[in-house]
Amino acid sequence: MLAYEARLNDFAPRHPQSILCLYDIDALGTGVVFEAMRVHPRIWLSGLVLENTLYERTG
């Protein structure tokens, strides 16, 4: 799942759009959600698009 999430970073800039990756924290746990957040340079939090300080560039 995280490899797929990271590949979106290559796809998204070539095709202007907004992509929301939605997670069920109760089903997956906060650890999985935080790991997924690390693969995206920007996040949407409380209605704001923010530069993601947790982002770790891969590849």
CHARMM internal coordinates of N, CA and C (Angstrom, degrees):
IC EDIT
DIST 1 N 1 CA 1.4369
DIST 1 CA 1 C 1.5335
ANGL 1 N 1 CA 1 C 110.33
DIST 1 C 2 N 1.3093
ANGL 1 CA 1 C 2 N 117.90
DIHE 1 N 1 CA 1 C 2 N -43.65
DIST 2 N 2 CA 1.4631
ANGL 1 C 2 N 2 CA 120.36
DIHE 1 CA 1 C 2 N 2 CA -177.70
DIST 2 CA 2 C 1.5223
ANGL 2 N 2 CA 2 C 112.11
DIHE 1 C 2 N 2 CA 2 C -68.67
DIST 2 C 3 N 1.3218
ANGL 2 CA 2 C 3 N 117.48
DIHE 2 N 2 CA 2 C 3 N -32.65
DIST 3 N 3 CA 1.4688
ANGL 2 C 3 N 3 CA 120.02
DIHE 2 CA 2 C 3 N 3 CA 176.14
DIST 3 CA 3 C 1.5287
ANGL 3 N 3 CA 3 C 110.05
DIHE 2 C 3 N 3 CA 3 C -64.20
DIST 3 C 4 N 1.3292
ANGL 3 CA 3 C 4 N 116.37
DIHE 3 N 3 CA 3 C 4 N -40.80
DIST 4 N 4 CA 1.4654
ANGL 3 C 4 N 4 CA 120.96
DIHE 3 CA 3 C 4 N 4 CA 176.39
DIST 4 CA 4 C 1.5218
ANGL 4 N 4 CA 4 C 110.32
DIHE 3 C 4 N 4 CA 4 C -61.98
DIST 4 C 5 N 1.3293
ANGL 4 CA 4 C 5 N 116.38
DIHE 4 N 4 CA 4 C 5 N -45.63
DIST 5 N 5 CA 1.4654
ANGL 4 C 5 N 5 CA 121.12
DIHE 4 CA 4 C 5 N 5 CA 179.42
DIST 5 CA 5 C 1.5338
ANGL 5 N 5 CA 5 C 110.36
DIHE 4 C 5 N 5 CA 5 C -58.07
DIST 5 C 6 N 1.3042
ANGL 5 CA 5 C 6 N 117.85
DIHE 5 N 5 CA 5 C 6 N -44.27
DIST 6 N 6 CA 1.4608
ANGL 5 C 6 N 6 CA 121.83
DIHE 5 CA 5 C 6 N 6 CA -178.87
DIST 6 CA 6 C 1.5272
ANGL 6 N 6 CA 6 C 111.24
DIHE 5 C 6 N 6 CA 6 C -64.90
DIST 6 C 7 N 1.3256
ANGL 6 CA 6 C 7 N 117.86
DIHE 6 N 6 CA 6 C 7 N -36.07
DIST 7 N 7 CA 1.4734
ANGL 6 C 7 N 7 CA 120.83
DIHE 6 CA 6 C 7 N 7 CA 179.88
DIST 7 CA 7 C 1.5159
ANGL 7 N 7 CA 7 C 111.80
DIHE 6 C 7 N 7 CA 7 C -67.21
DIST 7 C 8 N 1.3273
ANGL 7 CA 7 C 8 N 118.03
DIHE 7 N 7 CA 7 C 8 N -23.67
DIST 8 N 8 CA 1.4596
ANGL 7 C 8 N 8 CA 120.27
DIHE 7 CA 7 C 8 N 8 CA 176.36
DIST 8 CA 8 C 1.5246
ANGL 8 N 8 CA 8 C 111.34
DIHE 7 C 8 N 8 CA 8 C -61.12
DIST 8 C 9 N 1.3237
ANGL 8 CA 8 C 9 N 117.40
DIHE 8 N 8 CA 8 C 9 N -28.26
DIST 9 N 9 CA 1.4606
ANGL 8 C 9 N 9 CA 121.24
DIHE 8 CA 8 C 9 N 9 CA 178.95
DIST 9 CA 9 C 1.5259
ANGL 9 N 9 CA 9 C 111.50
DIHE 8 C 9 N 9 CA 9 C -64.08
DIST 9 C 10 N 1.3293
ANGL 9 CA 9 C 10 N 118.08
DIHE 9 N 9 CA 9 C 10 N -28.42
DIST 10 N 10 CA 1.4626
ANGL 9 C 10 N 10 CA 121.86
DIHE 9 CA 9 C 10 N 10 CA 176.79
DIST 10 CA 10 C 1.5259
ANGL 10 N 10 CA 10 C 110.88
DIHE 9 C 10 N 10 CA 10 C -80.28
DIST 10 C 11 N 1.3112
ANGL 10 CA 10 C 11 N 116.62
DIHE 10 N 10 CA 10 C 11 N -36.38
DIST 11 N 11 CA 1.4605
ANGL 10 C 11 N 11 CA 122.70
DIHE 10 CA 10 C 11 N 11 CA -175.66
DIST 11 CA 11 C 1.5273
ANGL 11 N 11 CA 11 C 112.18
DIHE 10 C 11 N 11 CA 11 C -76.59
DIST 11 C 12 N 1.3062
ANGL 11 CA 11 C 12 N 117.20
DIHE 11 N 11 CA 11 C 12 N -46.58
DIST 12 N 12 CA 1.4649
ANGL 11 C 12 N 12 CA 122.19
DIHE 11 CA 11 C 12 N 12 CA -170.18
DIST 12 CA 12 C 1.5352
ANGL 12 N 12 CA 12 C 114.72
DIHE 11 C 12 N 12 CA 12 C -58.42
DIST 12 C 13 N 1.3372
ANGL 12 CA 12 C 13 N 120.26
DIHE 12 N 12 CA 12 C 13 N -44.07
DIST 13 N 13 CA 1.4669
ANGL 12 C 13 N 13 CA 118.61
DIHE 12 CA 12 C 13 N 13 CA -178.26
DIST 13 CA 13 C 1.5297
ANGL 13 N 13 CA 13 C 114.13
DIHE 12 C 13 N 13 CA 13 C -64.05
DIST 13 C 14 N 1.3098
ANGL 13 CA 13 C 14 N 117.49
DIHE 13 N 13 CA 13 C 14 N -23.99
DIST 14 N 14 CA 1.4654
ANGL 13 C 14 N 14 CA 120.90
DIHE 13 CA 13 C 14 N 14 CA -179.81
DIST 14 CA 14 C 1.5203
ANGL 14 N 14 CA 14 C 112.83
DIHE 13 C 14 N 14 CA 14 C -82.50
DIST 14 C 15 N 1.3165
ANGL 14 CA 14 C 15 N 116.58
DIHE 14 N 14 CA 14 C 15 N -14.03
DIST 15 N 15 CA 1.4618
ANGL 14 C 15 N 15 CA 122.35
DIHE 14 CA 14 C 15 N 15 CA -176.18
DIST 15 CA 15 C 1.5304
ANGL 15 N 15 CA 15 C 108.05
DIHE 14 C 15 N 15 CA 15 C -135.44
DIST 15 C 16 N 1.3414
ANGL 15 CA 15 C 16 N 117.80
DIHE 15 N 15 CA 15 C 16 N 90.80
DIST 16 N 16 CA 1.4647
ANGL 15 C 16 N 16 CA 120.67
DIHE 15 CA 15 C 16 N 16 CA -175.28
DIST 16 CA 16 C 1.5331
ANGL 16 N 16 CA 16 C 112.61
DIHE 15 C 16 N 16 CA 16 C -52.15
DIST 16 C 17 N 1.3073
ANGL 16 CA 16 C 17 N 114.72
DIHE 16 N 16 CA 16 C 17 N 121.67
DIST 17 N 17 CA 1.4557
ANGL 16 C 17 N 17 CA 121.21
DIHE 16 CA 16 C 17 N 17 CA -177.44
DIST 17 CA 17 C 1.5107
ANGL 17 N 17 CA 17 C 109.55
DIHE 16 C 17 N 17 CA 17 C -174.10
DIST 17 C 18 N 1.2906
ANGL 17 CA 17 C 18 N 114.97
DIHE 17 N 17 CA 17 C 18 N 171.64
DIST 18 N 18 CA 1.4660
ANGL 17 C 18 N 18 CA 121.10
DIHE 17 CA 17 C 18 N 18 CA 171.17
DIST 18 CA 18 C 1.5146
ANGL 18 N 18 CA 18 C 107.19
DIHE 17 C 18 N 18 CA 18 C -112.64
DIST 18 C 19 N 1.3036
ANGL 18 CA 18 C 19 N 115.66
DIHE 18 N 18 CA 18 C 19 N 132.45
DIST 19 N 19 CA 1.4601
ANGL 18 C 19 N 19 CA 120.95
DIHE 18 CA 18 C 19 N 19 CA 178.80
DIST 19 CA 19 C 1.5137
ANGL 19 N 19 CA 19 C 107.64
DIHE 18 C 19 N 19 CA 19 C -122.11
DIST 19 C 20 N 1.3102
ANGL 19 CA 19 C 20 N 116.31
DIHE 19 N 19 CA 19 C 20 N 127.29
DIST 20 N 20 CA 1.4582
ANGL 19 C 20 N 20 CA 120.84
DIHE 19 CA 19 C 20 N 20 CA 176.49
DIST 20 CA 20 C 1.5193
ANGL 20 N 20 CA 20 C 108.92
DIHE 19 C 20 N 20 CA 20 C -110.02
DIST 20 C 21 N 1.3015
ANGL 20 CA 20 C 21 N 115.74
DIHE 20 N 20 CA 20 C 21 N 126.18
DIST 21 N 21 CA 1.4605
ANGL 20 C 21 N 21 CA 121.63
DIHE 20 CA 20 C 21 N 21 CA 175.31
DIST 21 CA 21 C 1.5199
ANGL 21 N 21 CA 21 C 105.90
DIHE 20 C 21 N 21 CA 21 C -101.22
DIST 21 C 22 N 1.3115
ANGL 21 CA 21 C 22 N 115.83
DIHE 21 N 21 CA 21 C 22 N 112.64
DIST 22 N 22 CA 1.4612
ANGL 21 C 22 N 22 CA 121.21
DIHE 21 CA 21 C 22 N 22 CA -174.98
DIST 22 CA 22 C 1.5208
ANGL 22 N 22 CA 22 C 109.97
DIHE 21 C 22 N 22 CA 22 C -103.08
DIST 22 C 23 N 1.3253
ANGL 22 CA 22 C 23 N 115.83
DIHE 22 N 22 CA 22 C 23 N 137.20
DIST 23 N 23 CA 1.4546
ANGL 22 C 23 N 23 CA 121.45
DIHE 22 CA 22 C 23 N 23 CA -177.76
DIST 23 CA 23 C 1.5111
ANGL 23 N 23 CA 23 C 110.63
DIHE 22 C 23 N 23 CA 23 C -130.48
DIST 23 C 24 N 1.3026
ANGL 23 CA 23 C 24 N 116.26
DIHE 23 N 23 CA 23 C 24 N 143.16
DIST 24 N 24 CA 1.4550
ANGL 23 C 24 N 24 CA 122.23
DIHE 23 CA 23 C 24 N 24 CA 174.33
DIST 24 CA 24 C 1.5281
ANGL 24 N 24 CA 24 C 107.19
DIHE 23 C 24 N 24 CA 24 C -93.44
DIST 24 C 25 N 1.3212
ANGL 24 CA 24 C 25 N 116.46
DIHE 24 N 24 CA 24 C 25 N 100.55
DIST 25 N 25 CA 1.4663
ANGL 24 C 25 N 25 CA 121.14
DIHE 24 CA 24 C 25 N 25 CA -177.10
DIST 25 CA 25 C 1.5211
ANGL 25 N 25 CA 25 C 110.92
DIHE 24 C 25 N 25 CA 25 C -60.15
DIST 25 C 26 N 1.3346
ANGL 25 CA 25 C 26 N 117.31
DIHE 25 N 25 CA 25 C 26 N -36.52
DIST 26 N 26 CA 1.4635
ANGL 25 C 26 N 26 CA 119.95
DIHE 25 CA 25 C 26 N 26 CA 179.82
DIST 26 CA 26 C 1.5263
ANGL 26 N 26 CA 26 C 111.70
DIHE 25 C 26 N 26 CA 26 C -63.47
DIST 26 C 27 N 1.3316
ANGL 26 CA 26 C 27 N 116.62
DIHE 26 N 26 CA 26 C 27 N -37.15
DIST 27 N 27 CA 1.4627
ANGL 26 C 27 N 27 CA 120.40
DIHE 26 CA 26 C 27 N 27 CA -178.39
DIST 27 CA 27 C 1.5245
ANGL 27 N 27 CA 27 C 112.30
DIHE 26 C 27 N 27 CA 27 C -81.46
DIST 27 C 28 N 1.3259
ANGL 27 CA 27 C 28 N 117.59
DIHE 27 N 27 CA 27 C 28 N -38.60
DIST 28 N 28 CA 1.4613
ANGL 27 C 28 N 28 CA 121.17
DIHE 27 CA 27 C 28 N 28 CA -173.47
DIST 28 CA 28 C 1.5231
ANGL 28 N 28 CA 28 C 114.23
DIHE 27 C 28 N 28 CA 28 C -98.40
DIST 28 C 29 N 1.3038
ANGL 28 CA 28 C 29 N 116.66
DIHE 28 N 28 CA 28 C 29 N -26.94
DIST 29 N 29 CA 1.4636
ANGL 28 C 29 N 29 CA 120.45
DIHE 28 CA 28 C 29 N 29 CA -176.07
DIST 29 CA 29 C 1.5204
ANGL 29 N 29 CA 29 C 110.91
DIHE 28 C 29 N 29 CA 29 C 91.00
DIST 29 C 30 N 1.3082
ANGL 29 CA 29 C 30 N 115.88
DIHE 29 N 29 CA 29 C 30 N 154.86
DIST 30 N 30 CA 1.4616
ANGL 29 C 30 N 30 CA 120.50
DIHE 29 CA 29 C 30 N 30 CA -177.15
DIST 30 CA 30 C 1.5239
ANGL 30 N 30 CA 30 C 112.41
DIHE 29 C 30 N 30 CA 30 C -66.92
DIST 30 C 31 N 1.3215
ANGL 30 CA 30 C 31 N 117.94
DIHE 30 N 30 CA 30 C 31 N -30.00
DIST 31 N 31 CA 1.4628
ANGL 30 C 31 N 31 CA 120.92
DIHE 30 CA 30 C 31 N 31 CA -179.75
DIST 31 CA 31 C 1.5203
ANGL 31 N 31 CA 31 C 112.07
DIHE 30 C 31 N 31 CA 31 C -59.57
DIST 31 C 32 N 1.3118
ANGL 31 CA 31 C 32 N 116.90
DIHE 31 N 31 CA 31 C 32 N -44.27
DIST 32 N 32 CA 1.4646
ANGL 31 C 32 N 32 CA 121.44
DIHE 31 CA 31 C 32 N 32 CA -179.72
DIST 32 CA 32 C 1.5239
ANGL 32 N 32 CA 32 C 109.79
DIHE 31 C 32 N 32 CA 32 C -66.53
DIST 32 C 33 N 1.3177
ANGL 32 CA 32 C 33 N 116.76
DIHE 32 N 32 CA 32 C 33 N -40.84
DIST 33 N 33 CA 1.4584
ANGL 32 C 33 N 33 CA 120.27
DIHE 32 CA 32 C 33 N 33 CA -179.70
DIST 33 CA 33 C 1.5317
ANGL 33 N 33 CA 33 C 110.47
DIHE 32 C 33 N 33 CA 33 C -64.45
DIST 33 C 34 N 1.3183
ANGL 33 CA 33 C 34 N 118.27
DIHE 33 N 33 CA 33 C 34 N -43.23
DIST 34 N 34 CA 1.4675
ANGL 33 C 34 N 34 CA 120.36
DIHE 33 CA 33 C 34 N 34 CA 178.44
DIST 34 CA 34 C 1.5238
ANGL 34 N 34 CA 34 C 111.28
DIHE 33 C 34 N 34 CA 34 C -65.67
DIST 34 C 35 N 1.3230
ANGL 34 CA 34 C 35 N 118.38
DIHE 34 N 34 CA 34 C 35 N -36.99
DIST 35 N 35 CA 1.4663
ANGL 34 C 35 N 35 CA 120.80
DIHE 34 CA 34 C 35 N 35 CA 176.15
DIST 35 CA 35 C 1.5241
ANGL 35 N 35 CA 35 C 110.07
DIHE 34 C 35 N 35 CA 35 C -63.35
DIST 35 C 36 N 1.3206
ANGL 35 CA 35 C 36 N 117.48
DIHE 35 N 35 CA 35 C 36 N -40.85
DIST 36 N 36 CA 1.4604
ANGL 35 C 36 N 36 CA 120.89
DIHE 35 CA 35 C 36 N 36 CA 179.04
DIST 36 CA 36 C 1.5238
ANGL 36 N 36 CA 36 C 110.36
DIHE 35 C 36 N 36 CA 36 C -66.09
DIST 36 C 37 N 1.3125
ANGL 36 CA 36 C 37 N 117.88
DIHE 36 N 36 CA 36 C 37 N -36.71
DIST 37 N 37 CA 1.4594
ANGL 36 C 37 N 37 CA 120.93
DIHE 36 CA 36 C 37 N 37 CA 179.01
DIST 37 CA 37 C 1.5279
ANGL 37 N 37 CA 37 C 111.40
DIHE 36 C 37 N 37 CA 37 C -63.36
DIST 37 C 38 N 1.3001
ANGL 37 CA 37 C 38 N 117.94
DIHE 37 N 37 CA 37 C 38 N -29.74
DIST 38 N 38 CA 1.4639
ANGL 37 C 38 N 38 CA 121.32
DIHE 37 CA 37 C 38 N 38 CA -177.25
DIST 38 CA 38 C 1.5196
ANGL 38 N 38 CA 38 C 113.59
DIHE 37 C 38 N 38 CA 38 C -67.75
DIST 38 C 39 N 1.3411
ANGL 38 CA 38 C 39 N 117.83
DIHE 38 N 38 CA 38 C 39 N -16.44
DIST 39 N 39 CA 1.4669
ANGL 38 C 39 N 39 CA 119.92
DIHE 38 CA 38 C 39 N 39 CA -176.57
DIST 39 CA 39 C 1.5255
ANGL 39 N 39 CA 39 C 113.19
DIHE 38 C 39 N 39 CA 39 C -95.10
DIST 39 C 40 N 1.3369
ANGL 39 CA 39 C 40 N 118.28
DIHE 39 N 39 CA 39 C 40 N 1.83
DIST 40 N 40 CA 1.4676
ANGL 39 C 40 N 40 CA 121.13
DIHE 39 CA 39 C 40 N 40 CA -178.95
DIST 40 CA 40 C 1.5200
ANGL 40 N 40 CA 40 C 111.37
DIHE 39 C 40 N 40 CA 40 C -119.45
DIST 40 C 41 N 1.3418
ANGL 40 CA 40 C 41 N 117.14
DIHE 40 N 40 CA 40 C 41 N 131.41
DIST 41 N 41 CA 1.4655
ANGL 40 C 41 N 41 CA 120.26
DIHE 40 CA 40 C 41 N 41 CA -177.92
DIST 41 CA 41 C 1.5273
ANGL 41 N 41 CA 41 C 113.75
DIHE 40 C 41 N 41 CA 41 C -70.92
DIST 41 C 42 N 1.3244
ANGL 41 CA 41 C 42 N 117.61
DIHE 41 N 41 CA 41 C 42 N -23.99
DIST 42 N 42 CA 1.4595
ANGL 41 C 42 N 42 CA 121.17
DIHE 41 CA 41 C 42 N 42 CA 177.82
DIST 42 CA 42 C 1.5246
ANGL 42 N 42 CA 42 C 109.11
DIHE 41 C 42 N 42 CA 42 C -130.61
DIST 42 C 43 N 1.3230
ANGL 42 CA 42 C 43 N 115.86
DIHE 42 N 42 CA 42 C 43 N 147.85
DIST 43 N 43 CA 1.4613
ANGL 42 C 43 N 43 CA 120.55
DIHE 42 CA 42 C 43 N 43 CA 178.03
DIST 43 CA 43 C 1.5258
ANGL 43 N 43 CA 43 C 109.19
DIHE 42 C 43 N 43 CA 43 C -132.07
DIST 43 C 44 N 1.3120
ANGL 43 CA 43 C 44 N 115.01
DIHE 43 N 43 CA 43 C 44 N 158.97
DIST 44 N 44 CA 1.4577
ANGL 43 C 44 N 44 CA 121.84
DIHE 43 CA 43 C 44 N 44 CA 174.71
DIST 44 CA 44 C 1.5092
ANGL 44 N 44 CA 44 C 106.42
DIHE 43 C 44 N 44 CA 44 C -107.07
DIST 44 C 45 N 1.3070
ANGL 44 CA 44 C 45 N 116.47
DIHE 44 N 44 CA 44 C 45 N 120.69
DIST 45 N 45 CA 1.4538
ANGL 44 C 45 N 45 CA 121.65
DIHE 44 CA 44 C 45 N 45 CA -176.69
DIST 45 CA 45 C 1.5135
ANGL 45 N 45 CA 45 C 108.85
DIHE 44 C 45 N 45 CA 45 C -138.56
DIST 45 C 46 N 1.3078
ANGL 45 CA 45 C 46 N 115.80
DIHE 45 N 45 CA 45 C 46 N 122.15
DIST 46 N 46 CA 1.4686
ANGL 45 C 46 N 46 CA 121.80
DIHE 45 CA 45 C 46 N 46 CA 179.62
DIST 46 CA 46 C 1.5242
ANGL 46 N 46 CA 46 C 112.35
DIHE 45 C 46 N 46 CA 46 C 52.72
DIST 46 C 47 N 1.3326
ANGL 46 CA 46 C 47 N 116.25
DIHE 46 N 46 CA 46 C 47 N 39.81
DIST 47 N 47 CA 1.4537
ANGL 46 C 47 N 47 CA 121.14
DIHE 46 CA 46 C 47 N 47 CA 176.38
DIST 47 CA 47 C 1.5141
ANGL 47 N 47 CA 47 C 115.61
DIHE 46 C 47 N 47 CA 47 C 83.80
DIST 47 C 48 N 1.3264
ANGL 47 CA 47 C 48 N 117.71
DIHE 47 N 47 CA 47 C 48 N 4.59
DIST 48 N 48 CA 1.4588
ANGL 47 C 48 N 48 CA 121.71
DIHE 47 CA 47 C 48 N 48 CA -179.84
DIST 48 CA 48 C 1.5168
ANGL 48 N 48 CA 48 C 110.49
DIHE 47 C 48 N 48 CA 48 C -117.51
DIST 48 C 49 N 1.3352
ANGL 48 CA 48 C 49 N 116.85
DIHE 48 N 48 CA 48 C 49 N 141.41
DIST 49 N 49 CA 1.4597
ANGL 48 C 49 N 49 CA 121.08
DIHE 48 CA 48 C 49 N 49 CA 171.86
DIST 49 CA 49 C 1.5196
ANGL 49 N 49 CA 49 C 106.43
DIHE 48 C 49 N 49 CA 49 C -91.82
DIST 49 C 50 N 1.3274
ANGL 49 CA 49 C 50 N 116.09
DIHE 49 N 49 CA 49 C 50 N 121.54
DIST 50 N 50 CA 1.4611
ANGL 49 C 50 N 50 CA 122.33
DIHE 49 CA 49 C 50 N 50 CA -174.01
DIST 50 CA 50 C 1.5224
ANGL 50 N 50 CA 50 C 111.02
DIHE 49 C 50 N 50 CA 50 C -124.20
DIST 50 C 51 N 1.3317
ANGL 50 CA 50 C 51 N 116.06
DIHE 50 N 50 CA 50 C 51 N 148.71
DIST 51 N 51 CA 1.4623
ANGL 50 C 51 N 51 CA 119.58
DIHE 50 CA 50 C 51 N 51 CA 168.00
DIST 51 CA 51 C 1.5271
ANGL 51 N 51 CA 51 C 106.31
DIHE 50 C 51 N 51 CA 51 C -65.95
DIST 51 C 52 N 1.2988
ANGL 51 CA 51 C 52 N 116.43
DIHE 51 N 51 CA 51 C 52 N 131.92
DIST 52 N 52 CA 1.4544
ANGL 51 C 52 N 52 CA 121.81
DIHE 51 CA 51 C 52 N 52 CA -173.67
DIST 52 CA 52 C 1.5322
ANGL 52 N 52 CA 52 C 110.87
DIHE 51 C 52 N 52 CA 52 C -87.34
DIST 52 C 53 N 1.3128
ANGL 52 CA 52 C 53 N 116.53
DIHE 52 N 52 CA 52 C 53 N 110.32
DIST 53 N 53 CA 1.4688
ANGL 52 C 53 N 53 CA 120.67
DIHE 52 CA 52 C 53 N 53 CA 179.44
DIST 53 CA 53 C 1.5300
ANGL 53 N 53 CA 53 C 112.11
DIHE 52 C 53 N 53 CA 53 C -70.98
DIST 53 C 54 N 1.3265
ANGL 53 CA 53 C 54 N 117.81
DIHE 53 N 53 CA 53 C 54 N -13.63
DIST 54 N 54 CA 1.4625
ANGL 53 C 54 N 54 CA 121.57
DIHE 53 CA 53 C 54 N 54 CA 177.98
DIST 54 CA 54 C 1.5305
ANGL 54 N 54 CA 54 C 112.38
DIHE 53 C 54 N 54 CA 54 C -88.40
DIST 54 C 55 N 1.3352
ANGL 54 CA 54 C 55 N 116.54
DIHE 54 N 54 CA 54 C 55 N -8.36
DIST 55 N 55 CA 1.4688
ANGL 54 C 55 N 55 CA 121.55
DIHE 54 CA 54 C 55 N 55 CA -174.17
DIST 55 CA 55 C 1.5327
ANGL 55 N 55 CA 55 C 111.24
DIHE 54 C 55 N 55 CA 55 C -59.45
DIST 55 C 56 N 1.3362
ANGL 55 CA 55 C 56 N 114.67
DIHE 55 N 55 CA 55 C 56 N 131.58
DIST 56 N 56 CA 1.4695
ANGL 55 C 56 N 56 CA 121.76
DIHE 55 CA 55 C 56 N 56 CA 176.02
DIST 56 CA 56 C 1.5286
ANGL 56 N 56 CA 56 C 106.58
DIHE 55 C 56 N 56 CA 56 C -126.76
DIST 56 C 57 N 1.3124
ANGL 56 CA 56 C 57 N 116.27
DIHE 56 N 56 CA 56 C 57 N 107.73
DIST 57 N 57 CA 1.4746
ANGL 56 C 57 N 57 CA 121.01
DIHE 56 CA 56 C 57 N 57 CA -178.67
DIST 57 CA 57 C 1.5251
ANGL 57 N 57 CA 57 C 109.85
DIHE 56 C 57 N 57 CA 57 C -60.61
DIST 57 C 58 N 1.3437
ANGL 57 CA 57 C 58 N 116.24
DIHE 57 N 57 CA 57 C 58 N 133.81
DIST 58 N 58 CA 1.4625
ANGL 57 C 58 N 58 CA 121.56
DIHE 57 CA 57 C 58 N 58 CA 178.03
DIST 58 CA 58 C 1.5136
ANGL 58 N 58 CA 58 C 108.99
DIHE 57 C 58 N 58 CA 58 C -113.55
DIST 58 C 59 N 1.3218
ANGL 58 CA 58 C 59 N 115.18
DIHE 58 N 58 CA 58 C 59 N 156.35
DIST 59 N 59 CA 1.4582
ANGL 58 C 59 N 59 CA 121.36
DIHE 58 CA 58 C 59 N 59 CA 174.51
DIST 59 CA 59 C 1.4172
ANGL 59 N 59 CA 59 C 113.60
DIHE 58 C 59 N 59 CA 59 C 67.95
END
COOR INIT
IC SEED 1 N 1 CA 1 C
IC BUILD
